[in-house]
């Protein structure tokens, strides 16, 4: 039961094979057993979860069930959920119980899904290994000496360890795709503006986007159907007609389902810098795509090499301002002792934030300072435009872009923690997608030394349905995504 | 003093009279219990986002149109970053590089009567931003309280060029701006409640020299304080320079009790606000359509109305200016003229600016609360014009209307028998009686004492309880005595 897809779970619930209360309890029990080792969840509230499950069962009994009714989902602890402690992985919000729901939470509640618990994450989503969390690192279920990736590391580990059927993540520079790759999951970062950011604690407002993390493209499509949609409370949310992201997936499997599909292979993705074994797996996946009927074209994203430096100006700049509200005045951590107002601020923030968050606030404040703004922030914005233009040009030659998600497999805890630049470079293939606002996916494409590797798919704006279809056809032909880590009975 | 030139520029924070806040749905009503009008967005809870209130933009467009400014087709909201307990997000959403209103000017009247001259105070810009909350430093035993009801209230910050040359000009500008924002309905103008707050940038220089270093007097919330503060500041700056000192750029506060300005912070502790475009808000795009739709709802502006009053009603510029000081006054006046007739436009102006104004002032009422309506006043003036009553009797009728003794001037004239006596025969009979009863006065007059004539007129008027036409009484008396 615990390894079933969302569609299969929905069928089991519909067939009364299991109730939502039983299913929820099943996962809660697994969490109780394995979470102490994996540390994927930071907040659990069995009472609340089971109450939601009971409501879902009642709703199903009343004949009012949708595809997600009664299905337990793990929520990244970046989403405010009413009555739930919402920490964003930080001591700063260690005592913050949200009085309101994020739009994403509201939508899942409306769909009848069960909130199984809040998942661990890098503090304020700043990190690529989940090691910056105030609540301790998350361990990769494939090798508990290794990181699950980040910042949505708790969500990734929870789904990989079968502690939840699926989870939400957020992706500012790769935070859904990279942990999905490192934990053998399918993850989707939608086009910027498709999923409302209301109630999702902001890291870098112009880059943050929420999306699903699951075991298949099919499951991702079901989740995105629930998450997406215009929200008048988010001015950057885009008004678009509703669409069914699963619409293409129902077509029957056939020999060459992707005939005519043009896959762009950026030469910048296939040069140095990637683990050769991972690269081999990516190339094998692309060969599989050719078998499915797709053709490949070499393309170029000439400004891609500038994406990491541009990102590490823009994201910290926005973060330095977004995190100013955590001042100890109205909620959150406040220092126990202080002599005056300045000291209350400085002590509360010094105590409440971890080292990586402080580093980015400092960088952000610096690049926005008088006299540096033009040289850093404006320049980075110009680069951002060039990168987006590169993609626009590329999509004249191809329908989707493919390459590795991450330059390597899961690294050991502590391996890169002391070297921020090495850590930043682990998002080298994902960051440009956020800068351009495009949709991107990661899907399992094999194992190197027993560790999962991810294939990245990048689509044109609003091409989520096509991305999901392209991923789904690969998953029909392969079974990498069905592999489970051993040793978590 | 003569060899110093004063240079003043003014920044005004105008609280816009929208129902809800600029980036949230919370109410903007004044006077609620602390923090009850602060929603999740105003409290800056984690994860909340701003959504722009169109009504605030509408106010900015109205202002831009009223001052002949350019309405920017695209403007950008920016974050002004600084820490303060009453600033919940740690930044204020404002506009920086691209404001919504650019340029324009406000006409001010300098001097009175024949010597009045008009000057245009050019505006640099006007931009939309949110207000902060309030820090309350009393009643908390050494701690401070925070009230976030005001946080997020929409403001239009209006910035002038440094073109004013005296405190009188500064006050004239502030008054004109105050009247204008109320006129176009974007601000209630309540200075006690902080709806209209001015900062004055003041410097002095030798004529022809570059600008001197300025000091900014913050939060002037009355015209009187503005005048006093600027006058004090100018004297202080001149004295400082003449004593060999230098002016340091600073922010100062005016203390009404001591009448002095005091430095609050110097340039050294000036913040680096680290402005950058707010990524939570899209650029504000205002198309021509929106501007034209707004233009169609604009009232006739004060200067246009003033010019029309002069041209159409033959009023003096002085009267026309007085009548266009506030839209309610101008509307009242025109409604009165509509009833009294255009020929009575001038007496209507006198009644509104003198008699009515004095009576309202006596009772502490606004023109909107006047017990005498415009139609009633117009009806009264019409009876003066057609000689039904004299000006003196009219004052009685006005008072009766004020006290609700009748619903129209005609009704009161009728009921109280105040109609002017114009029948020559009747007046002649009356004069004969007065002459007979006052032989001594007649003798004095004949002996050359002109004063006695006036006394006789008075006797005649008294005999008619003032209802005789004074002109007529005068003429007939002269004839009889001549």
Interface residues (C-beta under 8 A of the other chain):
Chain A: X79 X80 X86 X88 X93 X96 X98 X99 X100 X102 X197 X198 X199 X200 X201 X202 X204 X205 X206 X232 X233 X234 X235 X236 X317 X318 X320 X321 X323 X324 X325 X326 X327 X329 X330 X331 X341 X345 X365 X368 X369 X370 X373 X377
Chain B: X40 X43 X44 X45 X46 X47 X48 X49 X50 X51 X52 X79 X81 X83 X85 X88 X89 X90 X91 X146 X272 X274 X275 X276 X279 X280 X281 X282
